[in-house]
Each structure stands twice: as C-alpha cells, then as structure tokens.
Amino acid sequence: MQSIGERLEEARKRKGISLREAAEATKIRSDFLGYIEQNKMDFSLPEIYKRGFLKNYARYLKLDYDKIMTDYNAQQLSKSRLGKKAGSEWFGQMEVKKTEGEELADHLESEEPTSYGRITAKPARAEEVETNEDGDEVDKTFYMKIGLVLVGTLALVFVVFGLIWAILGSDSDNTAEAPELSDNPEITQPADPMPAIVDSNSITLFAKGGSVYVDVMQKNDGIRIYRGAIQVDSPLTLVKSGPVKITFTRGEYLEIESGGKRFGPSESGANIITIE
C-alpha cells in the first residue's frame, strides 16, 4: 500500500509539476513539501501547521484530502501506540502488581475515545489557519485596489489643474501682448463734417506701413479735435483753428500734410510735434 507521501509525489509528477511550482502555488516552502512527500513529518513546526500544509497540498493536487487526513490521523495514532508499547517493553522488567481497582480504572481509560476526540478537533484548527491565510490575501488585494484608486484620482486632479493653469496662463499672455492700439477709441468728428480742402486751417494725417495712434489738440483753446488710431491707406483730414499739438505713438509710420506740404516727424517712436 502506498504511503501518503508516495501518493502526493505520484500525483504531482503525473501532473508534470515541479516542487518549486507547487511551492509557489500553495505558498508552502519547497523543503517542507519534500519532507511531506518523503513521509518525514517530524520537521520543526507545530502539528497544526503540518496538518494545514498536508491538506492544502492534497487539495492543490486534486486528491481526496479527507482521505489523506484520515490516513494521516491513523498514522499518527499508530505511532503514538507504538511509542507507548516500546515504553512498556523498556520497563517490562519492573513487575508491579496492580490492585483490582487500578486495573478497572485502566480498562475504563483505554475505552475512552480521548485520542479520537483530539484527532477530529485538530483538522478544524487547520481549517481556521487556512481561513485566516485566505482572509489576509483578500485584505491585501482590497488595500491594493484602494491604493490604485487613490493614485488614479490624484493623477486626474493634477492633470485637471495643469490644464486650467495652462489655459489661464495663455489668456494672460495674450492680454499682455495685445497692443494698446487694438482698442479703437471713439472718433470725435466735428458736428458739421467739412470737405477735405487743403488750406492753412486743415491738416491731413497718413499712416504708412502700420497704424499710428494720435492725439490732436488745439494749443489756443485746448480743444481736442481727434484722438484715435489712423489705419493704413485711410488718411484723416482735420479742420483746426490755430496751431495744434500732435501726440503720436509710432513716428516712423506717420506722415502729415499741411499747407500743401507732406512731411513726417524727425524721430521714430512716441513723440510730440506742433503744427502751426
């Protein structure tokens, strides 16, 4: 009759599984599995762990683990009886006469199924160990899922804040780069528009190569007759009374026609010029 270890080893080899693969699958050290297959169950672990390992290994190999555990219990029981018998043979030379009461008590003790009660209780404790191990694995998986969810949430929050910051930054850059000349202020025209007649009381402003922002004010009475932008190829003729002061932004693009003569400022950039 095959021993428990031989049955386990034969089932493992029939499935083509190595001891290392079995150890990784059952979470049992390979040296313990080797001891179990060699029927060397005297390795230094509590009995409850030995029973748990044996049951898990038999279940992994798809054997009848109840039958394996029953055979193991019977094997352990026979070993304990052999140990008692060897002890009695060792001290067999010491003949002690027992009384009838002691013999009756020994007979009653031998009939009590105390050892069987212990055998049935121990597998239940092995089940508890297995349940605790499964519960620990479930807890680890649960915590890993929670950690992944938290990391994903934080990453999403950072991405959203980054997009918002990028949008706000681009808006602020566009606002900062927008020239002041982009806003065309309201053009103040005389109440009665006058025809563009070239005489000493009128001036014509031209923008060549780019728009120019101008502010035209009469020096005698301080009346502003125009403030705004002059666009390219859109000359502006103004009627004045006396000398005017013209404030402009980009002198290199400004040309002025007054008294039949066209000229430009002597300097580029922003400046002020007076026309008599």
Backbone as CSV, one residue per row, in Angstrom:
resi,resn,N_x,N_y,N_z,CA_x,CA_y,CA_z,C_x,C_y,C_z
1,MET,0.850,-1.201,0.000,0.000,0.000,0.000,0.888,1.255,0.000
2,GLN,0.551,2.200,-0.849,1.341,3.427,-0.942,1.160,4.290,0.305
3,SER,2.258,4.946,0.696,2.171,5.874,1.815,1.576,7.205,1.335
4,ILE,1.317,8.071,2.307,0.739,9.380,1.967,1.701,10.172,1.076
5,GLY,2.981,10.182,1.435,3.959,10.924,0.646,4.097,10.387,-0.761
6,GLU,4.061,9.059,-0.912,4.169,8.475,-2.248,2.983,8.857,-3.117
7,ARG,1.784,8.878,-2.518,0.601,9.270,-3.292,0.699,10.733,-3.742
8,LEU,1.174,11.586,-2.837,1.304,13.001,-3.197,2.358,13.190,-4.291
9,GLU,3.498,12.515,-4.150,4.564,12.653,-5.145,4.115,12.126,-6.502
10,GLU,3.404,10.982,-6.503,2.931,10.414,-7.763,1.930,11.346,-8.447
11,ALA,1.028,11.960,-7.652,0.045,12.882,-8.231,0.724,14.117,-8.809
12,ARG,1.763,14.614,-8.112,2.468,15.799,-8.615,3.195,15.506,-9.917
13,LYS,3.908,14.372,-9.963,4.645,14.020,-11.176,3.697,13.703,-12.325
14,ARG,2.531,13.138,-12.015,1.566,12.842,-13.070,1.067,14.127,-13.727
15,LYS,0.995,15.191,-12.946,0.559,16.481,-13.498,1.719,17.259,-14.110
16,GLY,2.950,16.757,-13.976,4.101,17.444,-14.554,4.454,18.726,-13.824
17,ILE,4.292,18.745,-12.510,4.550,19.942,-11.701,5.808,19.707,-10.880
18,SER,6.704,20.679,-10.865,7.903,20.586,-10.041,7.596,21.035,-8.620
19,LEU,8.524,20.681,-7.704,8.344,21.094,-6.307,8.337,22.615,-6.187
20,ARG,9.143,23.287,-6.997,9.191,24.750,-6.930,7.861,25.364,-7.366
21,GLU,7.281,24.824,-8.450,5.984,25.331,-8.912,4.898,25.063,-7.881
22,ALA,4.945,23.882,-7.279,3.951,23.572,-6.251,4.108,24.481,-5.045
23,ALA,5.363,24.798,-4.688,5.594,25.690,-3.549,5.061,27.087,-3.833
24,GLU,5.262,27.588,-5.058,4.748,28.919,-5.397,3.228,28.951,-5.418
25,ALA,2.612,27.864,-5.858,1.149,27.843,-5.947,0.498,27.692,-4.578
26,THR,1.100,26.896,-3.687,0.486,26.633,-2.375,1.012,27.549,-1.287
27,LYS,2.055,28.362,-1.590,2.670,29.245,-0.597,3.300,28.434,0.538
28,ILE,3.737,27.210,0.240,4.413,26.348,1.212,5.850,26.168,0.730
29,ARG,6.801,26.248,1.637,8.196,26.106,1.257,8.448,24.760,0.610
30,SER,9.345,24.747,-0.392,9.595,23.516,-1.138,10.244,22.445,-0.271
31,ASP,11.070,22.858,0.732,11.670,21.832,1.583,10.627,21.132,2.435
32,PHE,9.580,21.876,2.882,8.501,21.233,3.630,7.738,20.252,2.738
33,LEU,7.499,20.645,1.482,6.811,19.732,0.564,7.647,18.477,0.326
34,GLY,8.991,18.650,0.256,9.855,17.486,0.089,9.777,16.551,1.285
35,TYR,9.733,17.142,2.511,9.583,16.306,3.707,8.263,15.545,3.681
36,ILE,7.191,16.236,3.255,5.877,15.584,3.232,5.878,14.420,2.250
37,GLU,6.468,14.603,1.060,6.494,13.514,0.079,7.370,12.354,0.540
38,GLN,8.356,12.625,1.424,9.209,11.562,1.951,8.677,10.973,3.252
39,ASN,7.452,11.395,3.641,6.832,10.924,4.888,7.660,11.302,6.108
40,LYS,8.432,12.387,5.999,9.195,12.881,7.143,8.442,14.059,7.743
41,MET,7.463,13.739,8.568,6.603,14.776,9.143,7.125,15.287,10.478
42,ASP,8.410,15.010,10.771,8.964,15.421,12.058,9.750,16.725,11.955
43,PHE,9.484,17.544,10.888,10.179,18.826,10.799,9.640,19.780,11.862
44,SER,10.478,20.782,12.185,10.226,21.602,13.379,9.145,22.649,13.117
45,LEU,7.897,22.198,13.165,6.738,23.084,13.092,5.641,22.508,13.972
46,PRO,4.761,23.345,14.509,3.642,22.808,15.286,2.776,21.880,14.434
47,GLU,2.107,20.976,15.108,1.301,19.971,14.416,0.188,20.604,13.592
48,ILE,-0.343,21.732,14.066,-1.458,22.360,13.349,-1.009,22.838,11.965
49,TYR,0.255,23.317,11.852,0.758,23.749,10.552,1.015,22.551,9.631
50,LYS,1.522,21.467,10.216,1.754,20.272,9.402,0.447,19.780,8.782
51,ARG,-0.609,19.753,9.582,-1.904,19.293,9.063,-2.440,20.264,7.998
52,GLY,-2.272,21.553,8.254,-2.729,22.533,7.263,-1.976,22.411,5.941
53,PHE,-0.637,22.236,6.022,0.153,22.067,4.798,-0.282,20.821,4.035
54,LEU,-0.461,19.716,4.794,-0.833,18.455,4.151,-2.182,18.575,3.448
55,LYS,-3.136,19.230,4.099,-4.469,19.368,3.499,-4.432,20.275,2.270
56,ASN,-3.712,21.400,2.360,-3.631,22.314,1.215,-2.920,21.666,0.024
57,TYR,-1.862,20.899,0.312,-1.120,20.239,-0.764,-1.987,19.188,-1.460
58,ALA,-2.736,18.403,-0.664,-3.624,17.399,-1.260,-4.726,18.062,-2.079
59,ARG,-5.259,19.173,-1.580,-6.300,19.885,-2.327,-5.741,20.460,-3.628
60,TYR,-4.489,20.974,-3.580,-3.872,21.523,-4.791,-3.677,20.446,-5.852
61,LEU,-3.320,19.227,-5.429,-3.117,18.124,-6.377,-4.413,17.424,-6.745
62,LYS,-5.565,17.993,-6.260,-6.890,17.452,-6.575,-7.042,16.002,-6.105
63,LEU,-6.496,15.720,-4.924,-6.690,14.421,-4.282,-7.792,14.525,-3.245
64,ASP,-8.249,13.382,-2.764,-9.280,13.348,-1.726,-8.603,13.701,-0.404
65,TYR,-8.643,15.020,-0.055,-7.908,15.445,1.127,-8.507,14.903,2.416
66,ASP,-9.824,14.593,2.419,-10.414,13.966,3.614,-9.801,12.591,3.843
67,LYS,-9.617,11.832,2.760,-8.993,10.505,2.881,-7.544,10.642,3.318
68,ILE,-6.833,11.656,2.766,-5.439,11.872,3.161,-5.350,12.191,4.651
69,MET,-6.225,13.073,5.137,-6.185,13.458,6.543,-6.559,12.285,7.443
70,THR,-7.515,11.444,6.996,-7.881,10.268,7.791,-6.700,9.316,7.906
71,ASP,-5.999,9.078,6.787,-4.829,8.199,6.828,-3.724,8.793,7.696
72,TYR,-3.574,10.121,7.625,-2.537,10.750,8.442,-2.862,10.625,9.929
73,ASN,-4.139,10.816,10.281,-4.532,10.672,11.684,-4.295,9.248,12.170
74,ALA,-4.635,8.285,11.314,-4.409,6.893,11.697,-2.920,6.606,11.851
75,GLN,-2.117,7.201,10.977,-0.668,7.009,11.056,-0.112,7.589,12.351
76,GLN,-0.558,8.790,12.705,-0.098,9.401,13.943,-0.556,8.607,15.162
77,LEU,-1.783,8.065,15.091,-2.301,7.277,16.212,-1.490,6.004,16.399
78,SER,-1.147,5.355,15.272,-0.355,4.124,15.376,1.040,4.413,15.912
79,LYS,1.613,5.578,15.528,2.922,5.928,16.064,2.871,6.144,17.566
80,SER,1.789,6.793,18.045,1.677,7.019,19.486,1.510,5.708,20.239
81,ARG,0.779,4.767,19.655,0.609,3.460,20.310,1.919,2.688,20.330
82,LEU,2.674,2.762,19.214,3.960,2.081,19.191,4.907,2.670,20.228
83,GLY,4.835,3.974,20.404,5.676,4.599,21.410,5.330,4.131,22.810
84,LYS,4.022,4.019,23.075,3.612,3.534,24.400,4.049,2.094,24.609
85,LYS,3.915,1.271,23.518,4.292,-0.140,23.629,5.786,-0.279,23.867
86,ALA,6.586,0.542,23.168,8.031,0.487,23.374,8.394,0.885,24.784
87,GLY,7.682,1.849,25.316,7.950,2.254,26.689,7.617,1.161,27.684
88,SER,6.528,0.460,27.413,6.152,-0.621,28.334,7.136,-1.773,28.258
89,GLU,7.677,-2.043,27.014,8.675,-3.098,26.902,9.966,-2.705,27.591
90,TRP,10.295,-1.418,27.543,11.530,-0.954,28.188,11.480,-1.156,29.689
91,PHE,10.335,-0.865,30.229,10.180,-1.042,31.674,9.480,-2.353,32.012
92,GLY,9.528,-3.329,31.080,8.815,-4.584,31.311,9.387,-5.408,32.446
93,GLN,10.659,-5.207,32.757,11.264,-5.985,33.821,10.756,-5.578,35.182
94,MET,10.189,-4.383,35.281,9.656,-3.927,36.565,8.235,-4.420,36.699
95,GLU,8.045,-5.479,37.417,6.735,-6.077,37.601,6.115,-5.488,38.850
96,VAL,5.041,-4.761,38.667,4.331,-4.145,39.778,2.933,-4.707,39.791
97,LYS,2.554,-5.238,40.824,1.241,-5.842,40.952,0.206,-4.756,41.203
98,LYS,-0.794,-4.692,40.321,-1.845,-3.695,40.456,-3.019,-4.284,41.207
99,THR,-3.700,-3.422,41.833,-4.911,-3.845,42.532,-6.042,-3.964,41.534
100,GLU,-7.132,-4.559,41.939,-8.286,-4.710,41.055,-8.873,-3.352,40.683
101,GLY,-8.843,-2.398,41.599,-9.378,-1.064,41.303,-8.561,-0.346,40.246
102,GLU,-7.230,-0.484,40.323,-6.378,0.155,39.325,-6.580,-0.465,37.956
103,GLU,-6.734,-1.836,37.914,-6.966,-2.494,36.636,-8.278,-2.047,36.013
104,LEU,-9.337,-1.881,36.845,-10.620,-1.420,36.327,-10.508,0.011,35.787
105,ALA,-9.762,0.850,36.491,-9.593,2.236,36.023,-8.830,2.288,34.707
106,ASP,-7.779,1.448,34.572,-7.034,1.405,33.311,-7.905,0.924,32.171
107,HIS,-8.779,-0.039,32.463,-9.665,-0.555,31.427,-10.640,0.522,30.937
108,LEU,-11.165,1.313,31.882,-12.096,2.383,31.502,-11.380,3.474,30.698
109,GLU,-10.134,3.783,31.099,-9.388,4.812,30.371,-9.073,4.384,28.949
110,SER,-8.770,3.073,28.777,-8.475,2.597,27.424,-9.693,2.612,26.531
111,GLU,-10.893,2.511,27.109,-12.106,2.516,26.308,-12.560,3.924,25.943
112,GLU,-12.062,4.954,26.647,-12.478,6.330,26.347,-11.833,6.790,25.040
113,PRO,-12.618,7.302,24.104,-12.054,7.735,22.799,-11.453,9.129,22.873
114,THR,-10.549,9.303,23.879,-9.968,10.658,24.023,-9.093,11.029,22.839
115,SER,-8.278,10.059,22.387,-7.380,10.377,21.272,-8.152,10.693,20.012
116,TYR,-9.288,9.978,19.799,-10.084,10.252,18.615,-10.705,11.641,18.683
117,GLY,-11.057,12.068,19.894,-11.611,13.421,20.031,-10.586,14.467,19.639
118,ARG,-9.340,14.256,20.033,-8.296,15.205,19.653,-8.048,15.197,18.152
119,ILE,-8.120,14.027,17.541,-7.856,13.916,16.102,-8.898,14.676,15.304
120,THR,-10.150,14.601,15.712,-11.206,15.299,14.970,-11.154,16.794,15.201
121,ALA,-10.596,17.215,16.343,-10.568,18.651,16.625,-9.427,19.342,15.897
122,LYS,-8.319,18.657,15.708,-7.152,19.299,15.105,-7.361,19.721,13.665
123,PRO,-7.998,18.902,12.810,-8.252,19.393,11.450,-9.085,20.654,11.419
124,ALA,-9.983,20.798,12.400,-10.797,22.015,12.437,-9.915,23.231,12.655
125,ARG,-8.880,23.098,13.509,-7.956,24.207,13.722,-7.134,24.491,12.472
126,ALA,-6.808,23.435,11.733,-6.107,23.653,10.459,-6.973,24.431,9.488
127,GLU,-8.294,24.151,9.515,-9.216,24.911,8.660,-9.187,26.385,9.038
128,GLU,-9.093,26.667,10.367,-9.059,28.062,10.800,-7.795,28.752,10.286
129,VAL,-6.652,28.038,10.320,-5.412,28.630,9.811,-5.538,28.954,8.336
130,GLU,-6.124,28.014,7.578,-6.300,28.243,6.137,-7.230,29.422,5.888
131,THR,-8.308,29.518,6.678,-9.252,30.633,6.514,-8.580,31.967,6.809
132,ASN,-7.723,31.981,7.867,-7.022,33.222,8.200,-6.070,33.632,7.086
133,GLU,-5.373,32.636,6.487,-4.465,32.964,5.383,-5.223,33.522,4.191
134,ASP,-6.381,32.901,3.877,-7.191,33.424,2.765,-7.678,34.832,3.060
135,GLY,-8.066,35.078,4.330,-8.540,36.419,4.694,-7.450,37.461,4.556
136,ASP,-6.193,37.083,4.928,-5.082,38.028,4.772,-4.853,38.380,3.310
137,GLU,-4.940,37.358,2.418,-4.757,37.639,0.989,-5.853,38.552,0.458
138,VAL,-7.105,38.343,0.921,-8.213,39.207,0.481,-7.993,40.635,0.952
139,ASP,-7.513,40.794,2.222,-7.258,42.138,2.740,-6.166,42.837,1.926
140,LYS,-5.103,42.105,1.575,-4.033,42.726,0.784,-4.544,43.184,-0.572
141,THR,-5.349,42.333,-1.212,-5.905,42.712,-2.519,-6.799,43.940,-2.399
142,PHE,-7.607,43.994,-1.336,-8.517,45.125,-1.136,-7.736,46.423,-0.947
143,TYR,-6.676,46.380,-0.119,-5.878,47.578,0.115,-5.147,48.022,-1.151
144,MET,-4.699,47.040,-1.960,-4.041,47.406,-3.219,-5.005,48.114,-4.159
145,LYS,-6.256,47.633,-4.219,-7.240,48.301,-5.075,-7.509,49.723,-4.597
146,ILE,-7.638,49.904,-3.273,-7.875,51.254,-2.735,-6.706,52.173,-3.082
147,GLY,-5.470,51.656,-2.953,-4.306,52.469,-3.288,-4.283,52.888,-4.745
148,LEU,-4.631,51.956,-5.647,-4.659,52.293,-7.072,-5.708,53.356,-7.369
149,VAL,-6.880,53.237,-6.712,-7.938,54.234,-6.937,-7.480,55.609,-6.469
150,LEU,-6.821,55.674,-5.302,-6.358,56.963,-4.788,-5.291,57.572,-5.704
151,VAL,-4.358,56.742,-6.168,-3.314,57.258,-7.062,-3.921,57.782,-8.361
152,GLY,-4.890,57.030,-8.925,-5.538,57.488,-10.152,-6.290,58.794,-9.958
153,THR,-6.961,58.921,-8.794,-7.700,60.160,-8.511,-6.753,61.349,-8.406
154,LEU,-5.637,61.175,-7.686,-4.673,62.268,-7.557,-4.090,62.662,-8.916
155,ALA,-3.777,61.664,-9.742,-3.246,61.975,-11.072,-4.250,62.765,-11.903
156,LEU,-5.533,62.377,-11.812,-6.562,63.100,-12.560,-6.685,64.539,-12.077
157,VAL,-6.609,64.744,-10.756,-6.703,66.101,-10.203,-5.537,66.955,-10.697
158,PHE,-4.315,66.376,-10.694,-3.155,67.129,-11.174,-3.301,67.496,-12.648
159,VAL,-3.815,66.566,-13.446,-3.994,66.852,-14.875,-4.991,67.985,-15.083
160,VAL,-6.115,67.940,-14.339,-7.139,68.985,-14.481,-6.579,70.343,-14.080
161,PHE,-5.855,70.397,-12.930,-5.277,71.662,-12.500,-4.226,72.160,-13.498
162,GLY,-3.465,71.229,-14.082,-2.485,71.641,-15.083,-3.130,72.256,-16.308
163,LEU,-4.249,71.652,-16.771,-4.950,72.215,-17.927,-5.509,73.606,-17.614
164,ILE,-6.115,73.737,-16.418,-6.668,75.051,-16.034,-5.558,76.095,-15.976
165,TRP,-4.421,75.709,-15.364,-3.308,76.659,-15.256,-2.779,77.045,-16.635
166,ALA,-2.695,76.067,-17.551,-2.206,76.368,-18.898,-3.146,77.320,-19.630
167,ILE,-4.469,77.084,-19.475,-5.444,77.959,-20.142,-5.364,79.378,-19.592
168,LEU,-5.300,79.501,-18.247,-5.216,80.834,-17.645,-3.917,81.530,-18.034
169,GLY,-2.807,80.763,-18.099,-1.535,81.362,-18.484,-1.543,81.870,-19.912
170,SER,-2.157,81.090,-20.827,-2.213,81.536,-22.223,-3.084,82.776,-22.376
171,ASP,-4.187,82.835,-21.598,-5.041,84.029,-21.658,-4.300,85.262,-21.173
172,SER,-3.528,85.100,-20.061,-2.807,86.261,-19.535,-1.719,86.723,-20.500
173,ASP,-1.056,85.762,-21.199,-0.032,86.146,-22.175,-0.634,86.914,-23.338
174,ASN,-1.777,86.452,-23.819,-2.431,87.148,-24.930,-2.842,88.555,-24.524
175,THR,-3.302,88.687,-23.273,-3.717,90.010,-22.789,-2.525,90.937,-22.663
176,ALA,-1.371,90.379,-22.199,-0.191,91.214,-22.013,0.406,91.647,-23.343
177,GLU,0.344,90.765,-24.352,0.933,91.091,-25.641,0.036,91.969,-26.507
178,ALA,-1.226,92.104,-26.183,-2.139,92.893,-27.012,-1.742,94.358,-26.961
179,PRO,-1.501,94.999,-28.080,-1.092,96.409,-28.076,-2.241,97.306,-27.669
180,GLU,-1.841,98.441,-27.159,-2.852,99.396,-26.737,-3.652,99.918,-27.916
181,LEU,-3.075,99.817,-29.121,-3.763,100.345,-30.285,-4.870,99.423,-30.762
182,SER,-5.033,98.218,-30.105,-6.078,97.302,-30.550,-7.466,97.851,-30.263
183,ASP,-7.564,98.678,-29.229,-8.855,99.289,-28.913,-8.959,100.609,-29.669
184,ASN,-9.917,100.663,-30.550,-10.110,101.897,-31.308,-11.052,102.812,-30.538
185,PRO,-10.524,103.841,-29.947,-11.423,104.745,-29.213,-12.385,105.450,-30.166
186,GLU,-13.387,105.952,-29.542,-14.425,106.625,-30.335,-13.841,107.871,-30.994
187,ILE,-14.063,107.985,-32.294,-13.531,109.120,-33.062,-14.468,110.310,-32.895
188,THR,-13.825,111.397,-32.489,-14.605,112.627,-32.305,-14.537,113.437,-33.592
189,GLN,-15.615,113.498,-34.264,-15.701,114.264,-35.505,-16.423,115.584,-35.230
190,PRO,-16.107,116.597,-36.024,-16.850,117.858,-35.864,-18.331,117.637,-36.144
191,ALA,-19.155,118.468,-35.528,-20.607,118.325,-35.686,-20.991,118.441,-37.151
192,ASP,-20.390,119.350,-37.847,-20.682,119.524,-39.270,-19.459,119.095,-40.056
193,PRO,-19.498,117.910,-40.677,-18.316,117.457,-41.426,-18.001,118.431,-42.549
194,MET,-16.681,118.693,-42.654,-16.210,119.639,-43.659,-15.549,118.857,-44.785
195,PRO,-15.618,119.318,-45.987,-14.929,118.647,-47.096,-13.434,118.770,-46.923
196,ALA,-12.715,117.764,-47.425,-11.257,117.729,-47.277,-10.633,118.731,-48.229
197,ILE,-10.506,119.981,-47.757,-9.923,121.055,-48.564,-8.569,121.380,-47.972
198,VAL,-7.571,121.381,-48.809,-6.225,121.656,-48.334,-6.064,123.161,-48.225
199,ASP,-5.999,123.682,-47.018,-5.730,125.094,-46.771,-4.987,125.209,-45.471
200,SER,-4.770,126.433,-45.024,-3.973,126.646,-43.823,-4.713,126.228,-42.572
201,ASN,-6.029,126.034,-42.635,-6.812,125.654,-41.464,-7.127,124.158,-41.423
202,SER,-6.466,123.353,-42.211,-6.713,121.906,-42.198,-5.389,121.162,-42.293
203,ILE,-5.372,119.963,-41.713,-4.221,119.065,-41.816,-4.738,117.673,-42.149
204,THR,-3.907,116.911,-42.852,-4.263,115.529,-43.197,-3.181,114.605,-42.646
205,LEU,-3.607,113.573,-41.938,-2.683,112.615,-41.319,-2.745,111.301,-42.094
206,PHE,-1.550,110.724,-42.380,-1.444,109.465,-43.130,-0.686,108.433,-42.274
207,ALA,-1.078,107.158,-42.446,-0.347,106.038,-41.818,0.259,105.192,-42.921
208,LYS,1.597,105.085,-42.927,2.308,104.356,-43.961,3.094,103.200,-43.313
209,GLY,2.732,101.996,-43.677,3.460,100.827,-43.156,2.926,100.286,-41.852
210,GLY,2.015,100.951,-41.206,1.447,100.475,-39.947,0.562,101.520,-39.331
211,SER,-0.374,101.102,-38.501,-1.299,102.039,-37.870,-0.570,102.873,-36.828
212,VAL,-1.093,104.093,-36.614,-0.496,105.035,-35.670,-1.604,105.590,-34.783
213,TYR,-1.328,105.650,-33.488,-2.278,106.242,-32.549,-1.874,107.701,-32.333
214,VAL,-2.849,108.641,-32.534,-2.547,110.071,-32.416,-3.551,110.740,-31.486
215,ASP,-3.075,111.852,-30.927,-3.931,112.717,-30.097,-3.668,114.151,-30.570
216,VAL,-4.708,114.803,-31.196,-4.557,116.138,-31.795,-5.324,117.137,-30.935
217,MET,-4.605,118.175,-30.436,-5.232,119.166,-29.554,-4.804,120.576,-29.994
218,GLN,-5.806,121.511,-30.048,-5.513,122.915,-30.390,-4.841,123.592,-29.208
219,LYS,-3.756,124.319,-29.492,-2.980,124.918,-28.409,-3.663,126.152,-27.824
220,ASN,-4.425,126.893,-28.650,-5.006,128.151,-28.169,-6.102,127.913,-27.135
221,ASP,-7.033,127.020,-27.428,-8.171,126.815,-26.533,-8.170,125.447,-25.845
222,GLY,-7.178,124.578,-26.154,-7.095,123.266,-25.503,-8.156,122.279,-25.930
223,ILE,-8.813,122.531,-27.057,-9.845,121.609,-27.536,-9.180,120.442,-28.271
224,ARG,-9.571,119.229,-27.883,-9.072,118.034,-28.577,-9.978,117.783,-29.768
225,ILE,-9.401,117.843,-30.963,-10.210,117.655,-32.161,-10.180,116.208,-32.674
226,TYR,-9.205,115.420,-32.158,-9.223,113.998,-32.543,-8.299,113.209,-31.602
227,ARG,-8.756,111.999,-31.288,-7.902,111.048,-30.566,-8.283,109.644,-31.022
228,GLY,-7.343,108.900,-31.540,-7.637,107.551,-32.002,-6.551,107.042,-32.925
229,ALA,-6.847,105.935,-33.585,-5.869,105.282,-34.458,-6.129,105.651,-35.907
230,ILE,-5.042,105.834,-36.653,-5.114,106.059,-38.095,-4.639,104.776,-38.765
231,GLN,-5.485,104.196,-39.578,-5.159,102.942,-40.240,-4.432,103.209,-41.557
232,VAL,-3.750,102.177,-42.025,-3.010,102.286,-43.289,-3.987,102.532,-44.441
233,ASP,-3.617,103.426,-45.335,-4.422,103.776,-46.512,-5.789,104.348,-46.129
234,SER,-5.880,104.941,-44.951,-7.119,105.623,-44.534,-6.739,106.988,-43.970
235,PRO,-6.402,107.944,-44.832,-5.978,109.260,-44.351,-7.114,109.978,-43.621
236,LEU,-6.719,110.843,-42.704,-7.691,111.575,-41.894,-7.409,113.073,-42.031
237,THR,-8.453,113.830,-42.452,-8.332,115.287,-42.603,-9.073,115.964,-41.465
238,LEU,-8.389,116.903,-40.768,-8.967,117.595,-39.622,-8.921,119.103,-39.872
239,VAL,-9.972,119.793,-39.430,-10.030,121.260,-39.503,-9.590,121.806,-38.167
240,LYS,-8.642,122.723,-38.174,-8.085,123.246,-36.931,-8.256,124.757,-36.876
241,SER,-8.015,125.285,-35.711,-8.054,126.736,-35.509,-6.775,127.118,-34.794
242,GLY,-5.818,127.599,-35.558,-4.538,127.940,-34.972,-3.623,126.730,-34.895
243,PRO,-2.517,126.880,-34.197,-1.554,125.777,-34.089,-2.136,124.600,-33.279
244,VAL,-1.685,123.379,-33.634,-2.143,122.164,-32.929,-0.921,121.389,-32.447
245,LYS,-1.146,120.661,-31.372,-0.107,119.772,-30.820,-0.540,118.331,-31.096
246,ILE,0.327,117.567,-31.783,0.006,116.183,-32.163,0.905,115.240,-31.347
247,THR,0.278,114.394,-30.559,0.994,113.340,-29.811,0.778,112.020,-30.541
248,PHE,1.850,111.281,-30.832,1.726,110.047,-31.624,2.574,108.942,-30.979
249,THR,2.295,107.703,-31.411,2.995,106.540,-30.845,4.151,106.076,-31.714
250,ARG,3.948,105.928,-33.006,4.991,105.399,-33.890,5.255,106.405,-35.014
251,GLY,6.240,107.271,-34.764,6.517,108.347,-35.710,7.019,107.859,-37.051
252,GLU,7.639,106.655,-37.106,8.158,106.178,-38.385,7.050,105.863,-39.376
253,TYR,5.796,105.673,-38.891,4.685,105.360,-39.784,3.787,106.580,-40.057
254,LEU,4.065,107.731,-39.449,3.176,108.892,-39.542,3.700,109.889,-40.584
255,GLU,2.756,110.372,-41.417,3.043,111.474,-42.351,1.938,112.524,-42.204
256,ILE,2.362,113.808,-42.303,1.434,114.928,-42.094,1.473,115.824,-43.332
257,GLU,0.279,116.201,-43.778,0.177,117.147,-44.900,-0.492,118.425,-44.388
258,SER,0.242,119.539,-44.514,-0.272,120.833,-44.046,0.268,121.928,-44.965
259,GLY,-0.637,122.799,-45.436,-0.229,123.897,-46.321,0.314,123.408,-47.643
260,GLY,-0.158,122.283,-48.141,0.287,121.744,-49.420,1.598,120.999,-49.346
261,LYS,2.169,120.795,-48.153,3.427,120.075,-47.989,3.193,118.819,-47.139
262,ARG,3.901,117.735,-47.517,3.806,116.480,-46.747,5.163,116.199,-46.114
263,PHE,5.148,115.876,-44.861,6.391,115.625,-44.132,6.074,114.645,-42.991
264,GLY,7.127,114.175,-42.371,6.989,113.259,-41.242,7.790,113.726,-40.056
265,PRO,7.576,113.140,-38.880,8.349,113.518,-37.692,9.824,113.199,-37.898
266,SER,10.646,113.977,-37.228,12.090,113.778,-37.360,12.584,112.567,-36.570
267,GLU,11.766,112.063,-35.637,12.181,110.929,-34.807,11.111,109.838,-34.874
268,SER,11.558,108.597,-34.712,10.618,107.472,-34.685,10.140,107.231,-33.254
269,GLY,9.159,106.353,-33.140,8.617,106.042,-31.827,7.632,107.092,-31.366
270,ALA,7.367,107.109,-30.060,6.396,108.045,-29.490,7.039,109.416,-29.310
271,ASN,6.268,110.465,-29.681,6.811,111.817,-29.557,5.666,112.815,-29.710
272,ILE,6.017,114.118,-29.660,5.036,115.213,-29.790,5.568,116.203,-30.829
273,ILE,4.664,116.671,-31.681,5.039,117.653,-32.698,3.971,118.747,-32.732
274,THR,4.391,119.982,-33.053,3.458,121.119,-33.134,3.382,121.587,-34.580
275,ILE,2.152,121.758,-35.065,1.909,122.231,-36.429,1.249,123.606,-36.323
276,GLU,1.863,124.627,-37.013,1.318,125.991,-36.973,0.135,126.111,-37.913
